[in-house]
């Protein structure tokens, strides 16, 4: 995790908010890795299938669709992200803010008692979209930004992303002089299709108290066999647990 900071703050009213400086080296790493590694790994792993014992009993059609996506090792859609958000929200202090998946602004208000906001955001690309994650701690006024490719807010230089982050700060920050940002600069994802699985894994680890740097680095084959199986099982367990609670 780099500590280099830029002197010009894109959000001047947030004096403590200093995004990590853009790095040409990180940008070159992303392009070179994509050409010589990520695309080829994707070609060999994209049409795989996770070997997991499925239990669709008590699952909604949306939950079944989410588990199907996770099992087929393809790119995840909004459905899978939202369904796993229900798992996150079993923690009474966590709320999934899903508007960034649809190009909408984050809502001004959050539900009572929610301290942690898990915020996925879709970056639009020429050939493929990419999902990144934000995690806002309302008590500490801390925004974490996680891009599984290891690129920072400045590296991306995306006007939609910048505007969305500004809305997040305006809507959820409680002290403009103390709002800070933590950004991931480690390349975790070494393929072109598992960004959604990494976002969900990051949210899962944050829910359990791990810090941003604890998100594991896996090659695509391990993401497909380990992370995705884990996410499927958690979604299924949520619905089985809810059904058991209703039965009692």
C-alpha positions as CSV (number, residue, x, y, z in Angstrom):
1,X,0.0,0.0,0.0
2,X,1.6,3.2,-1.1
3,X,1.6,6.3,1.0
4,X,2.4,8.8,-1.7
5,X,-0.2,11.5,-1.9
6,X,-1.0,14.1,-4.5
7,X,-1.0,17.8,-3.4
8,X,-4.0,18.8,-5.4
9,X,-7.2,17.5,-3.9
10,X,-10.0,16.9,-6.4
11,X,-12.5,17.4,-3.5
12,X,-11.1,20.6,-1.8
13,X,-13.8,20.8,0.8
14,X,-12.6,17.5,2.1
15,X,-9.2,18.6,3.4
16,X,-8.0,15.2,4.7
17,X,-9.0,13.4,1.5
18,X,-5.8,13.0,-0.5
19,X,-6.1,10.3,-3.2
20,X,-3.0,8.2,-4.0
21,X,-1.0,9.8,-6.8
22,X,-1.4,8.3,-10.3
23,X,1.4,6.0,-11.3
24,X,2.5,5.4,-14.9
25,X,4.1,2.1,-13.7
26,X,0.8,0.8,-12.5
27,X,-0.9,1.7,-15.7
28,X,1.8,0.0,-17.8
29,X,1.6,-3.0,-15.5
30,X,-2.1,-3.2,-16.2
31,X,-1.8,-3.0,-20.0
32,X,1.2,-5.4,-20.2
33,X,-0.4,-8.0,-17.9
34,X,-3.7,-7.8,-19.8
35,X,-2.0,-8.4,-23.2
36,X,0.5,-11.1,-22.1
37,X,-1.3,-12.8,-19.2
38,X,-4.8,-11.9,-18.2
39,X,-6.5,-12.5,-21.6
40,X,-4.9,-15.9,-22.0
41,X,-5.8,-17.0,-18.5
42,X,-9.4,-15.9,-19.1
43,X,-9.5,-17.9,-22.3
44,X,-8.6,-21.1,-20.4
45,X,-10.8,-20.5,-17.4
46,X,-13.8,-18.6,-18.6
47,X,-15.9,-21.6,-19.6
48,X,-15.2,-23.6,-16.5
49,X,-17.7,-24.8,-13.9
50,X,-17.2,-24.8,-10.1
51,X,-17.5,-28.2,-8.6
52,X,-19.9,-27.6,-5.8
53,X,-22.9,-29.5,-4.3
54,X,-25.8,-27.2,-4.9
55,X,-28.9,-26.9,-2.7
56,X,-31.5,-24.7,-4.3
57,X,-34.2,-25.5,-1.7
58,X,-35.8,-22.3,-0.4
59,X,-33.8,-20.1,-2.8
60,X,-35.6,-17.3,-4.7
61,X,-35.2,-17.2,-8.6
62,X,-32.8,-14.3,-8.2
63,X,-30.6,-16.3,-5.7
64,X,-30.6,-19.3,-8.0
65,X,-29.6,-17.1,-10.9
66,X,-26.8,-15.6,-8.8
67,X,-25.5,-19.1,-7.8
68,X,-25.7,-20.2,-11.5
69,X,-23.5,-17.2,-12.5
70,X,-21.0,-18.0,-9.7
71,X,-20.8,-21.7,-10.7
72,X,-20.4,-21.1,-14.4
73,X,-17.3,-18.9,-13.7
74,X,-18.5,-16.1,-16.0
75,X,-18.6,-12.4,-15.5
76,X,-21.0,-11.6,-12.7
77,X,-24.1,-9.4,-13.3
78,X,-25.8,-7.0,-10.9
79,X,-28.0,-9.9,-9.8
80,X,-25.2,-11.8,-8.2
81,X,-23.8,-8.7,-6.5
82,X,-27.2,-7.8,-5.0
83,X,-27.9,-11.3,-3.8
84,X,-24.6,-11.5,-2.0
85,X,-25.5,-8.1,-0.5
86,X,-28.2,-9.9,1.4
87,X,-25.5,-12.0,3.0
88,X,-23.6,-8.9,3.9
89,X,-26.7,-7.3,5.4
90,X,-27.1,-10.2,7.9
91,X,-24.6,-8.1,9.8
92,X,-27.0,-5.5,11.2
93,X,-24.4,-2.7,10.8
94,X,-23.8,-3.2,7.1
95,X,-25.8,-2.0,4.1
96,X,-25.3,-2.6,0.4
97,X,-25.6,0.6,-1.6
98,X,-26.4,-0.8,-5.1
99,X,-27.1,2.3,-7.1
100,X,-23.5,2.4,-8.5
101,X,-24.3,-0.9,-10.4
102,X,-26.8,0.9,-12.5
103,X,-25.2,4.2,-13.1
104,X,-27.3,6.0,-10.5
105,X,-26.3,8.4,-7.7
106,X,-26.0,6.9,-4.2
107,X,-29.1,7.6,-2.0
108,X,-28.8,10.5,0.3
109,X,-30.0,8.5,3.4
110,X,-29.2,5.1,4.7
111,X,-31.1,2.9,7.1
112,X,-30.9,3.5,10.8
113,X,-28.1,1.8,12.6
114,X,-25.9,1.2,9.6
115,X,-22.3,2.1,10.1
116,X,-20.6,0.3,7.1
117,X,-21.7,0.9,3.5
118,X,-20.6,-1.6,0.9
119,X,-20.7,0.2,-2.4
120,X,-20.0,-1.5,-5.7
121,X,-19.5,0.6,-8.8
122,X,-19.4,-0.3,-12.5
123,X,-16.7,1.3,-14.6
124,X,-17.7,1.4,-18.3
125,X,-15.1,0.2,-20.8
126,X,-14.8,-0.1,-24.6
127,X,-14.7,-3.9,-24.6
128,X,-15.7,-4.8,-21.0
129,X,-17.0,-3.3,-17.9
130,X,-15.2,-3.6,-14.6
131,X,-16.6,-3.6,-11.1
132,X,-14.7,-1.8,-8.2
133,X,-15.7,-1.5,-4.6
134,X,-15.9,1.2,-1.9
135,X,-16.4,0.7,1.8
136,X,-17.5,3.6,3.9
137,X,-17.1,3.7,7.6
138,X,-19.5,6.4,8.8
139,X,-18.1,6.5,12.4
140,X,-14.5,6.9,11.3
141,X,-15.3,9.0,8.2
142,X,-13.1,6.6,6.2
143,X,-13.6,5.6,2.5
144,X,-11.8,2.5,1.2
145,X,-11.4,2.1,-2.5
146,X,-10.7,-1.4,-3.8
147,X,-9.9,-2.1,-7.5
148,X,-8.8,-5.7,-7.9
149,X,-6.5,-4.6,-10.8
150,X,-4.5,-2.5,-8.3
151,X,-5.4,0.8,-10.0
152,X,-6.2,3.9,-7.9
153,X,-8.8,6.6,-8.3
154,X,-6.2,8.8,-10.0
155,X,-5.0,6.0,-12.3
156,X,-8.6,5.4,-13.5
157,X,-9.2,9.1,-14.1
158,X,-12.9,8.4,-14.7
159,X,-15.2,11.3,-14.5
160,X,-18.2,9.1,-13.6
161,X,-16.3,7.5,-10.8
162,X,-15.1,10.9,-9.5
163,X,-18.6,12.3,-9.5
164,X,-19.9,9.2,-7.7
165,X,-17.3,9.4,-5.0
166,X,-18.1,13.1,-4.5
167,X,-21.7,12.1,-4.0
168,X,-20.7,9.4,-1.5
169,X,-18.7,11.9,0.5
170,X,-21.4,14.5,0.5
171,X,-24.2,12.0,1.4
172,X,-22.5,9.9,4.1
173,X,-19.5,11.9,5.5
174,X,-20.1,13.6,8.9
175,X,-16.9,15.7,9.2
176,X,-15.4,17.2,6.0
177,X,-12.2,18.0,7.8
178,X,-11.5,14.4,8.8
179,X,-12.7,12.3,5.9
180,X,-9.9,10.1,4.7
181,X,-9.3,7.6,1.9
182,X,-7.5,4.3,1.8
183,X,-6.7,2.8,-1.7
184,X,-5.5,-0.6,-2.8
185,X,-2.5,-0.6,-5.2
186,X,-1.8,-4.3,-5.3
187,X,-2.9,-6.3,-8.4
188,X,-5.0,-9.1,-7.1
189,X,-6.8,-10.0,-10.3
190,X,-4.9,-11.8,-13.0
191,X,-7.7,-12.4,-15.5
192,X,-10.4,-10.4,-17.2
193,X,-13.6,-11.8,-15.8
194,X,-13.4,-12.3,-12.0
195,X,-13.6,-8.7,-10.9
196,X,-17.1,-9.3,-9.4
197,X,-15.9,-12.3,-7.4
198,X,-13.1,-10.2,-6.0
199,X,-15.4,-7.4,-5.1
200,X,-17.6,-9.8,-3.2
201,X,-14.6,-11.4,-1.5
202,X,-13.4,-8.0,-0.5
203,X,-16.8,-7.1,1.0
204,X,-16.9,-10.5,2.8
205,X,-13.5,-10.0,4.4
206,X,-14.3,-6.4,5.4
207,X,-17.6,-7.6,7.1
208,X,-15.5,-10.0,9.1
209,X,-13.1,-7.2,10.2
210,X,-10.1,-7.8,7.9
211,X,-8.4,-4.8,6.4
212,X,-8.2,-3.8,2.8
213,X,-4.8,-5.5,2.3
214,X,-6.1,-8.8,3.5
215,X,-8.0,-9.6,0.3
216,X,-6.2,-12.6,-1.1
217,X,-4.4,-12.8,-4.5
218,X,-5.6,-15.8,-6.5
219,X,-5.0,-16.8,-10.1
220,X,-8.2,-17.3,-12.1
221,X,-8.4,-21.0,-11.6
222,X,-8.3,-20.7,-7.8
223,X,-10.9,-17.9,-7.9
224,X,-13.2,-20.2,-9.8
225,X,-12.7,-23.1,-7.5
226,X,-12.3,-21.5,-4.1
227,X,-13.8,-18.0,-3.9
228,X,-16.8,-18.7,-6.1
229,X,-17.6,-22.0,-4.2
230,X,-17.4,-20.0,-0.9
231,X,-19.8,-17.3,-2.2
232,X,-22.3,-19.9,-3.5
233,X,-22.4,-21.7,-0.1
234,X,-22.9,-18.4,1.8
235,X,-25.9,-17.4,-0.4
236,X,-27.5,-20.9,0.0
237,X,-26.8,-20.9,3.8
238,X,-28.6,-17.5,4.1
239,X,-31.8,-18.7,2.5
240,X,-31.7,-22.0,4.4
241,X,-31.2,-20.1,7.7
242,X,-34.1,-17.7,6.8
243,X,-36.4,-20.6,6.0
244,X,-35.5,-22.3,9.3
245,X,-36.2,-19.1,11.2
246,X,-39.6,-18.8,9.6
247,X,-40.4,-22.5,10.4
248,X,-39.7,-21.9,14.1
